[in-house]
Amino acid sequence: MERTRARTKIWLVNSDDAPIMGEGKAALLRAIREEGSLNRACRKVNISYKHAWLLLKEIEEGAGEPVIIRKRGGKDRGTTLTGKANQMLDDYDAYLHMLGETIYDRTFWEVIGLKISARNQMKGTVTDIEKGDIVAKVKIQIEPTTITAVITKEAAVALDIRKDDRVTAIVKATEVMIGKD
């Protein structure tokens, strides 16, 4: 018997919950970002030039503004993404990464099932948060000391951790996890 597996998809949606882009449109924007040319991006993602324009039009309609900048002729000719398109692509990639981390994180599924194998769970209060480009350092006051947990910036944002929040630090052999009360 053939094994089955789960598959997920992510779409960015606008404020009306209308889809802006999913995997295919994100791949096109990513290729434009990397190649600096719509023609080369089309070859990279194996779609026609006409189809690419239709996809770009759909993204722009969903986003409510242009997503590419075209420069014709001269040394700087080519196609680049607008700031809005770059932000949407970064958001899409961040959500995709977060979803992947969640799906493959056994600890997450243990927490959902209310089974946490880590025995070292300590309640405390957040005293400081330093958010960098990739990680966040969360200082937690746990009487009689303060510990620092290094978590992903995305996790800190997703948990909406703030100073004075009550949290639970879960210490595993290789890491400290945080759960918000």
Secondary structure, DSSP 8 states (H G I E B T S, - for coil): -----------EE-TT--EEE-HHHHHHHHHHHHHS-HHHHHHHHT--HHHHHHHHHHHHHHHTS--EEEE-SSTT-EEEE-HHHHHHHHHHHHHHHHHHHHHT-HHHHHHHTT-----EEEEEEEEEEEE-SSEEEEEEEETTEEEEEEEEHHHHHHHT--TT-EEEEEE-SS-EEEEE-
